[in-house]
Amino acid sequence: MTAKELETLRYPIGKFNCPDHISKEHIESWIAVLEHFPNRLKSLVSNLSEEQLNTSYRPQGWTVRQVIHHIGDSHHHCYSRLKWTLTEESPIIKTYYEDRWAELIDSKEAPIEIALDYIKALHGKMVYLLNMLEEEDLNKHFIHPETNSQFTLKYTIGNYAWHSNHHYVHIENLLKRKGWI
């Protein structure tokens, strides 16, 4: 497999490309992605066998099971970052080693229903909160300690909508390649 083919498997919808000007329409569209994502994901994976769930979506990549649990873990961090940013002045967030988290027993072996239920509840809370935010709230930011970069809540909403679709397509493309859908 070529480096280009691996890169396509890794980023099937490309990397997140945030518009220079984030409009109200962007925000509404991204929130809609977050709102509908849990049901879309559940529909995609709920009939997979244990063997299918334990299949990597790309060479040296996570299994479908690990991807599903990763989404819950990652979006948990997103929600915490949103809350910190709304309640603190320019908070410095806590980073985490997603690759190490994906190797923990819950990510490698736990039933996906646990993660799917968690993602549904988490997205329900997140979408409720996001729909209540004013422009002033959306312009608040947190600081990422690895790069000392500032990320606004507007950007973060778009990034996690992208993240949802990014991993959805990882799984969907695997299912198509294997003839499972």
C-alpha contacts under 8 A as a table, 3 or more apart, distances in Angstrom:
res1	aa1	res2	aa2	distance
1	M	5	E	6.22
1	M	6	L	6.76
2	T	5	E	5.15
2	T	6	L	6.31
3	A	6	L	5.09
3	A	7	E	6.13
4	K	7	E	5.02
4	K	8	T	6.21
5	E	8	T	5.08
5	E	9	L	6.29
6	L	9	L	5.04
6	L	10	R	6.08
6	L	58	R	7.65
6	L	59	P	7.86
7	E	10	R	4.92
7	E	11	Y	5.97
7	E	12	P	7.87
8	T	11	Y	5.17
8	T	12	P	5.01
8	T	14	G	7.80
9	L	12	P	5.46
9	L	58	R	6.28
9	L	170	H	7.26
10	R	58	R	7.32
10	R	170	H	7.65
11	Y	14	G	4.86
11	Y	15	K	6.27
11	Y	166	H	7.06
12	P	166	H	6.98
12	P	169	V	6.82
12	P	170	H	6.93
13	I	165	N	7.92
13	I	166	H	6.16
13	I	169	V	7.53
16	F	159	N	6.33
16	F	162	W	6.24
18	C	22	I	7.80
18	C	155	Y	6.95
18	C	158	G	7.13
18	C	159	N	7.69
19	P	22	I	5.90
22	I	26	H	6.02
22	I	27	I	7.21
22	I	154	K	7.11
22	I	155	Y	7.85
23	S	26	H	5.13
23	S	27	I	6.51
24	K	27	I	5.13
24	K	28	E	6.19
25	E	28	E	5.07
25	E	29	S	6.02
26	H	29	S	5.13
26	H	30	W	6.08
26	H	158	G	7.77
27	I	30	W	5.16
27	I	31	I	6.08
27	I	154	K	6.95
27	I	157	I	7.13
27	I	158	G	7.14
28	E	31	I	5.15
28	E	32	A	6.16
29	S	32	A	5.08
29	S	33	V	6.41
30	W	33	V	5.06
30	W	34	L	6.42
30	W	157	I	6.44
30	W	158	G	5.62
30	W	161	A	5.38
31	I	34	L	5.03
31	I	35	E	6.08
31	I	127	V	6.37
31	I	130	L	7.29
31	I	131	N	7.72
31	I	157	I	7.08
31	I	161	A	7.24
32	A	35	E	4.92
32	A	36	H	6.20
33	V	36	H	5.44
33	V	37	F	5.78
33	V	161	A	5.76
33	V	164	S	7.80
34	L	37	F	5.27
34	L	38	P	7.66
34	L	123	H	6.43
34	L	127	V	6.84
34	L	160	Y	7.71
34	L	161	A	5.71
34	L	164	S	7.28
35	E	38	P	7.20
35	E	123	H	6.33
35	E	124	G	6.87
35	E	127	V	6.06
36	H	39	N	5.82
36	H	40	R	6.35
37	F	40	R	5.03
37	F	41	L	5.97
37	F	164	S	6.78
37	F	165	N	7.96
38	P	41	L	5.22
38	P	42	K	6.13
38	P	116	L	6.93
38	P	119	I	6.14
38	P	120	K	5.13
38	P	123	H	7.31
39	N	42	K	5.09
39	N	43	S	6.11
39	N	120	K	7.52
40	R	43	S	5.22
40	R	44	L	6.25
41	L	44	L	5.06
41	L	45	V	6.30
41	L	116	L	7.88
41	L	168	Y	6.60
42	K	45	V	5.39
42	K	46	S	5.40
42	K	116	L	6.53
43	S	46	S	5.79
43	S	47	N	8.00
44	L	47	N	7.70
44	L	172	E	7.27
45	V	48	L	5.52
48	L	51	E	7.99
48	L	52	Q	5.77
48	L	53	L	6.25
49	S	52	Q	5.09
49	S	53	L	6.15
50	E	53	L	5.03
50	E	54	N	6.16
51	E	54	N	5.15
51	E	55	T	6.48
52	Q	55	T	5.22
52	Q	64	V	7.47
53	L	63	T	6.47
53	L	64	V	4.92
53	L	65	R	5.07
54	N	63	T	5.13
54	N	64	V	6.12
54	N	65	R	6.10
55	T	62	W	7.97
55	T	63	T	4.88
55	T	64	V	6.10
56	S	59	P	6.77
56	S	60	Q	7.44
56	S	61	G	5.53
56	S	62	W	5.13
56	S	63	T	3.81
56	S	64	V	6.12
57	Y	61	G	6.09
57	Y	62	W	6.46
57	Y	63	T	5.98
57	Y	64	V	6.40
57	Y	170	H	6.21
57	Y	171	I	6.28
57	Y	173	N	7.93
57	Y	174	L	5.43
58	R	61	G	4.96
58	R	62	W	7.45
58	R	174	L	7.80
62	W	65	R	7.85
62	W	66	Q	5.64
62	W	67	V	6.14
62	W	102	A	7.75
63	T	66	Q	5.08
63	T	67	V	6.23
64	V	67	V	5.08
64	V	68	I	6.28
64	V	171	I	6.39
65	R	68	I	5.24
65	R	69	H	6.33
65	R	107	S	6.84
65	R	108	K	6.63
65	R	109	E	7.62
65	R	112	I	6.31
66	Q	69	H	5.14
66	Q	70	H	5.87
66	Q	102	A	5.84
66	Q	107	S	5.04
66	Q	108	K	5.68
67	V	70	H	4.89
67	V	71	I	6.20
67	V	102	A	7.91
67	V	167	H	7.01
68	I	71	I	5.25
68	I	72	G	6.74
68	I	112	I	6.79
68	I	115	A	6.54
68	I	116	L	7.41
69	H	72	G	5.22
69	H	73	D	6.32
69	H	102	A	7.51
69	H	106	D	7.86
69	H	107	S	5.32
69	H	112	I	7.05
69	H	115	A	5.43
70	H	73	D	4.96
70	H	74	S	5.85
70	H	98	E	7.36
70	H	101	W	7.70
70	H	102	A	6.29
70	H	107	S	7.14
71	I	74	S	5.15
71	I	75	H	5.88
71	I	119	I	7.52
71	I	164	S	7.47
71	I	167	H	7.78
72	G	75	H	5.32
72	G	76	H	5.98
72	G	115	A	5.86
72	G	116	L	7.70
72	G	118	Y	6.55
72	G	119	I	5.33
73	D	76	H	5.11
73	D	77	H	6.55
74	S	77	H	5.17
74	S	78	C	6.39
74	S	98	E	7.69
75	H	78	C	4.70
75	H	79	Y	6.16
75	H	119	I	7.67
75	H	122	L	7.66
75	H	160	Y	7.44
76	H	79	Y	5.22
76	H	80	S	6.34
76	H	122	L	7.10
77	H	80	S	5.06
77	H	81	R	6.07
78	C	81	R	5.04
78	C	82	L	6.19
78	C	156	T	7.77
78	C	160	Y	7.56
79	Y	82	L	5.07
79	Y	83	K	6.29
79	Y	122	L	7.75
79	Y	126	M	6.38
80	S	83	K	5.12
80	S	84	W	6.07
81	R	84	W	5.09
81	R	85	T	6.02
81	R	93	I	6.64
81	R	142	F	7.40
82	L	85	T	5.19
82	L	86	L	6.23
82	L	153	L	6.78
83	K	86	L	5.12
83	K	87	T	6.17
84	W	87	T	5.20
84	W	88	E	5.62
84	W	91	P	6.50
84	W	93	I	7.96
84	W	142	F	7.95
85	T	88	E	5.46
85	T	89	E	6.78
85	T	90	S	6.39
85	T	91	P	6.10
85	T	140	K	6.55
85	T	141	H	6.07
85	T	142	F	5.73
85	T	153	L	7.77
86	L	89	E	7.93
86	L	137	D	6.85
86	L	140	K	7.27
88	E	91	P	5.81
90	S	140	K	7.36
90	S	141	H	5.64
90	S	142	F	4.81
90	S	143	I	6.37
91	P	141	H	7.69
91	P	142	F	5.00
91	P	143	I	6.01
92	I	142	F	5.95
92	I	143	I	4.64
92	I	144	H	6.01
92	I	145	P	6.27
93	I	142	F	6.67
93	I	143	I	6.17
93	I	144	H	5.79
93	I	145	P	6.80
94	K	144	H	7.76
94	K	145	P	7.57
95	T	144	H	7.58
95	T	145	P	7.52
95	T	146	E	7.98
97	Y	100	R	5.39
97	Y	101	W	6.32
98	E	101	W	4.94
98	E	102	A	6.10
99	D	102	A	5.19
99	D	103	E	6.65
100	R	103	E	5.20
100	R	104	L	6.80
101	W	104	L	5.39
101	W	107	S	7.24
102	A	107	S	5.30
102	A	108	K	6.88
103	E	107	S	6.43
103	E	108	K	6.27
104	L	107	S	5.58
104	L	108	K	6.34
105	I	108	K	5.05
105	I	109	E	5.70
105	I	110	A	7.16
106	D	109	E	5.49
106	D	110	A	4.78
107	S	110	A	6.14
110	A	114	I	7.40
111	P	114	I	5.94
111	P	115	A	7.61
112	I	115	A	5.23
112	I	116	L	6.07
113	E	116	L	4.90
113	E	117	D	5.93
114	I	117	D	5.39
114	I	118	Y	6.18
115	A	118	Y	4.92
115	A	119	I	5.97
116	L	119	I	5.12
116	L	120	K	6.18
117	D	120	K	5.14
117	D	121	A	6.27
118	Y	121	A	5.21
118	Y	122	L	5.90
119	I	122	L	5.02
119	I	123	H	5.83
120	K	123	H	5.31
120	K	124	G	6.07
121	A	124	G	5.05
121	A	125	K	6.38
122	L	125	K	5.27
122	L	126	M	6.05
123	H	126	M	4.81
123	H	127	V	5.79
124	G	127	V	5.38
124	G	128	Y	6.15
125	K	128	Y	5.18
125	K	129	L	6.22
126	M	129	L	5.17
126	M	130	L	6.04
127	V	130	L	5.00
127	V	131	N	6.02
128	Y	131	N	5.41
128	Y	132	M	6.72
129	L	132	M	5.36
129	L	133	L	6.76
130	L	133	L	5.40
133	L	136	E	7.95
133	L	137	D	5.75
133	L	138	L	6.63
134	E	137	D	5.23
134	E	138	L	6.40
135	E	138	L	5.03
135	E	139	N	6.39
136	E	139	N	5.36
136	E	140	K	6.79
137	D	140	K	5.37
137	D	153	L	7.43
138	L	152	T	6.65
138	L	153	L	4.91
138	L	154	K	5.09
139	N	152	T	5.46
139	N	153	L	6.14
139	N	154	K	6.44
140	K	152	T	5.40
140	K	153	L	6.05
141	H	150	Q	5.99
141	H	151	F	5.12
141	H	152	T	4.00
141	H	153	L	5.94
142	F	150	Q	5.59
142	F	151	F	5.53
142	F	152	T	6.59
143	I	148	N	5.88
143	I	149	S	5.53
143	I	150	Q	4.56
143	I	151	F	6.41
144	H	147	T	5.96
144	H	148	N	5.25
144	H	149	S	5.43
144	H	150	Q	6.46
144	H	151	F	7.57
145	P	148	N	4.87
145	P	149	S	7.37
146	E	149	S	7.99
151	F	155	Y	6.33
151	F	156	T	6.69
152	T	155	Y	5.24
152	T	156	T	6.24
153	L	156	T	4.83
153	L	157	I	6.11
154	K	157	I	5.36
154	K	158	G	6.62
155	Y	158	G	5.25
155	Y	159	N	6.09
156	T	159	N	4.92
156	T	160	Y	6.15
157	I	160	Y	5.42
157	I	161	A	6.21
158	G	161	A	5.09
158	G	162	W	6.13
159	N	162	W	5.06
159	N	163	H	6.05
160	Y	163	H	4.59
160	Y	164	S	6.04
161	A	164	S	5.18
161	A	165	N	6.48
162	W	165	N	5.19
162	W	166	H	5.84
163	H	166	H	4.90
163	H	167	H	6.30
164	S	167	H	5.65
164	S	168	Y	6.14
165	N	168	Y	4.90
165	N	169	V	6.05
166	H	169	V	5.46
166	H	170	H	6.42
167	H	170	H	4.85
167	H	171	I	6.44
168	Y	171	I	5.40
168	Y	172	E	6.09
169	V	172	E	4.77
169	V	173	N	5.68
170	H	173	N	5.47
170	H	174	L	6.39
171	I	174	L	5.19
171	I	175	L	6.27
172	E	175	L	5.12
172	E	176	K	6.23
173	N	176	K	5.04
173	N	177	R	6.07
174	L	177	R	5.07
174	L	178	K	6.13
175	L	178	K	5.25
175	L	179	G	6.01
175	L	180	W	4.86
175	L	181	I	5.78
176	K	179	G	5.00
176	K	180	W	6.06
176	K	181	I	5.70
177	R	180	W	7.74
